[in-house]
Amino acid sequence: MSWDSYISSLTKSEWVDDAVILGCTAGQESVWASAPGGWLNQVTASEVQAMIASDRSSLFANGVTLAGKKCTVLRDALNVEGQNTMDIKMKTSEKEPDPFSFTIGRSHKALIIAKGVKDAHGGKVNPPVFDMTTYLRKMNM
């Protein structure tokens, strides 16, 4: 199965700048497909494991890391049946002064991560990820 068409579908949205699909089952935490030229393809297995951990208590206090970039968790419904998404925002720094929004979706076997364009809020980035996550869950992927 080629995941590239799913990446193309996500990045067609005027609100999505970068996207990646990663495995999220034990031993499969690797990049399956990513947008050309983006940096989300640098998300590590340990970052995936932290996002999908069953203990969610530290997420709001400590945030998550995507490809080495610290992010604040805004809304965590990744393990809530029927929602299966998490909205986060990248913390700003001197190198990265813009706080980009991200949505992470979880199907049965994959994480779908989309980065919004500059000034896009999570409400614009979430729908394409939510729709893809819902579709993949129905397909038992």
Secondary structure as GFF3:
##gff-version 3
##sequence-region A 1 141
A	DSSP	alpha_helix	4	11	.	.	.	ID=ss1
A	DSSP	beta_strand	16	23	.	.	.	ID=ss2
A	DSSP	beta_strand	31	34	.	.	.	ID=ss3
A	DSSP	three_ten_helix	40	42	.	.	.	ID=ss4
A	DSSP	alpha_helix	45	52	.	.	.	ID=ss5
A	DSSP	alpha_helix	59	62	.	.	.	ID=ss6
A	DSSP	beta_strand	64	66	.	.	.	ID=ss7
A	DSSP	beta_strand	69	77	.	.	.	ID=ss8
A	DSSP	beta_strand	85	90	.	.	.	ID=ss9
A	DSSP	beta_strand	101	106	.	.	.	ID=ss10
A	DSSP	beta_strand	110	116	.	.	.	ID=ss11
A	DSSP	alpha_helix	122	138	.	.	.	ID=ss12
###
